[in-house]
Amino acid sequence: MRKFFVFLAGVLAGAWTGGMLSLLFAPASGSELQVRIREGVNRLVDEGKSAAENRRHELEEQLESFKQGRPITLQTAEEPPKTV
């Protein structure tokens, strides 16, 4: 149990140290950085909503095809990029 608390203390100390260093060496002021982060998060949320809406539309089309007895075409996942 003692090892866990030592580990937890190390994680908390590391997180605090990392946070302080990131504030000291940030390329922009706090308010500018907050705006950049907020814009980035909003962009990611919008992209996620768009992807979810597209997928929902595809699934609704497949459901209608299934209800009408037409063959369903399933999309396969793209092949992952090959590493050298």
C-alpha positions in Angstrom: 0.0 0.0 0.0 2.9 2.3 0.8 4.3 1.9 -2.8 0.9 3.0 -4.2 0.9 6.2 -2.1 4.5 7.0 -3.1 3.6 6.4 -6.7 0.5 8.6 -6.4 2.6 11.4 -4.8 5.1 11.2 -7.6 2.4 11.4 -10.2 0.8 14.5 -8.5 4.2 16.1 -8.1 5.1 15.5 -11.7 1.7 16.8 -12.9 2.1 20.0 -10.8 5.7 20.5 -12.0 4.7 19.9 -15.6 1.8 22.4 -15.3 4.0 25.0 -13.8 6.7 24.6 -16.5 4.1 24.7 -19.3 2.8 28.0 -17.9 6.3 29.4 -17.7 7.3 28.4 -21.2 4.0 28.8 -23.0 4.5 30.6 -26.4 1.5 32.9 -25.7 -0.1 34.7 -22.8 -2.7 32.9 -20.6 -5.7 34.5 -22.3 -4.4 33.9 -25.8 -3.6 30.3 -24.9 -7.1 29.8 -23.5 -8.7 31.2 -26.7 -6.5 28.8 -28.8 -7.4 25.8 -26.7 -11.1 26.7 -26.8 -11.1 27.1 -30.6 -9.3 23.8 -31.0 -11.7 22.0 -28.7 -14.7 23.5 -30.5 -13.2 22.5 -33.9 -12.8 18.9 -32.7 -16.3 18.8 -31.3 -17.7 20.1 -34.5 -15.7 17.5 -36.5 -17.0 14.8 -34.2 -20.6 15.9 -34.5 -20.2 16.0 -38.3 -18.7 12.5 -38.4 -21.4 11.2 -36.1 -24.1 12.7 -38.3 -22.6 11.2 -41.4 -22.4 7.8 -39.8 -26.0 8.1 -38.6 -27.1 8.9 -42.1 -25.3 5.9 -43.5 -26.7 3.6 -40.8 -30.3 4.9 -41.5 -29.8 4.2 -45.2 -28.6 0.6 -44.4 -31.6 0.1 -42.1 -34.0 1.2 -44.8 -32.3 -1.1 -47.3 -32.6 -4.0 -44.8 -36.3 -3.3 -44.2 -37.0 -3.3 -48.0 -35.1 -6.6 -48.5 -32.3 -5.1 -50.6 -28.7 -6.3 -50.0 -26.8 -4.2 -47.6 -23.3 -3.0 -48.6 -21.0 -2.7 -45.6 -18.0 -0.5 -45.6 -14.8 -2.1 -44.6 -12.3 -0.2 -42.5 -9.5 1.4 -44.4 -6.2 -0.5 -44.4 -3.8 1.0 -41.8 -0.7 2.8 -43.2 2.2 0.5 -43.6 5.3 1.2 -41.5 8.8 0.7 -42.7 
